[in-house]
Amino acid sequence: MEKIFKTLDEQVSILRNKNLIIDDEEYAKNILLRENYFFINGYRYLFYKSSKDKTFIKGTNFREVYALFYFDRQLRNILFKNILILENNIKSILSYELSRKYGFKEKKYLNPRNFTTDPKKSKQVGDLVKKIKRQIIVNGREHAATKHYQNNYGYIPLWVVVKVLSFGIVGELYTILKPEDQEKIANIFNVDVESLLTYLPIIANYRNLCAHEDICYEHKTQKEIPITKYHELLNIPKTNGEYIYGINDLFALIIILKRLLRKDDFHNMFSEISYEIDYLSGRLHTISIDKVLDHMGFPKNFKNIVRMD
């Protein structure tokens, strides 16, 4: 069935026909115009009577649906800010360790011999080195720091290059390091190599999701994180022997950030998220905050994680 353009009046009519209360039509139209009906509509499912009966629970107000939309935006902003902090930490640590061991000029740190000798990854090593060199050429002209080093010294050190590399490329770079270099970096974060290898693409996935204002609170990742002590300490429920929260949901990202961020950064982030959850709770009337938390993958005692070492 072809989707056709709908005016604001038609959009309001569609929502009302699904039993959504709109007590201020001008307010609703302004929100729909500014935020986009399609994106607002992405938050309606929690307020439906069921997956089959796609009408709103009796009493659901447009302001509640928008409150969930606004909560998700605030959540994205908080997560994005802290993912960028972590991204900088990872780039700084990786560039320091590689520069210390292999040198700070491109010919030194991009020497293929510096990376894994696994024959299965030889093509990946070659491709990634070429990709990084291409990024240096393309972005070196645009970025002030890279331009400064290139013009004044004739080379760009790795600690400057990482600034123009995407987080995805840096994550891939970690996968082709020699095992001893991977372990050195993982130890700084006090995690094992396998965990960090799993965490990096998940972080990159959420980074891109937050940057593009996609729905965040109920996002599920393809990768699952390994079980941590926090799953047991929080007594997260299980189904068929498997934890139901903190595996490939938003709480899994919280666990990752708990493990990788500095303690103060994590506490500040968690305080902001907790505030937004409490604020949303006060604006919900037809559904409970527990329903939202369930879709986020947050156990009811989620706040306890902040006090755990």
Buried (B, 14 or more C-beta within 10 A) or exposed (E): EEEEEEEBEEBBEEBBEBBBBBEEEEEBBEBBEEBEBEBBBBBBEBBBBEEEEEBBBEEBBBBBBBBBBBBBBBBBBBBBBBBBBBBEBBBEBBBBBBBEBBBBBBEBBBEEEBBBEEEEBBEBBEEBBEBBEEBBEEBBEEBEBBBEBBEEEEBBBBBBBBBBBBBBBBBBBBBBBBEEBBBBBBEBBEBBBEBBBBBBBBBBBBBBBBEEBBBBBBBEBEBBBEBBEBBEEBEBEEEEEEBBBBBBBBBBBBBBBBBBBEEEBBBBBBEBBEEBBEEBBEBBEBBEBEEBBBBBBBBEEBBEBBEEE
